[in-house]
Each structure stands twice: as C-alpha cells, then as structure tokens.
Amino acid sequence: MKLIEGFDSNYRYILVAARRARQLQSGAPPVVDTSSRKPCRIAQDEIRAGKVKWEIPETRSARRAGQRDAGQGAGPGLGAIVDFVNV
C-alpha cells in the first residue's frame, strides 16, 4: 500500500482519519465540499485536500527525560497518538 502524502505511516493516516470522523459524527462541520454523507469518507476527503492539520504529541519517554532534567517526578500516562491543530 502506498503512503499517503504527509504521513510517516499508513497506520497514522488511519488514526487521523478515524479521529476526524469521530469529530464529524459528534457534530463538527465538514471543512470541504463533498457529495459523501459518510464521516469516514468526508474525513479522507478533508485529509487529501490538506484541511486537517495534525501533530505527533510528545512521547512519554521524551517527557520523562525533560522532567529528569528539571528534577520532577514521573508524569501522567501516554496521551493521544495524534493531536489536531486548528481543525
């Protein structure tokens, strides 16, 4: 399977599309014009149009290393796998 442009893996693409589809199911308005009514397809169309911005949040190990440098204890568990930026 070919990688989607802008993604480091097909798995991450699926995670981003699934999370955006959940937002659409919860009432978020689509940001592209599409003939589809299915949230998964709308999310894919938005990603292909470049309208969905996402980032990889800081990992637990990186957070711990930063806390050790600052002299703090262990932080909370691993957060989200992807975070949206201004959707």
Secondary structure, 3 states (H helix, E strand, C coil): CCCCCCCCCHHHHHHHHHHHHHHHHCCCCCCCCCCCCCHHHHHHHHHHCCCCCEECCCCHHHHHHHHHHHCCCCCCCCCCCCEECCC
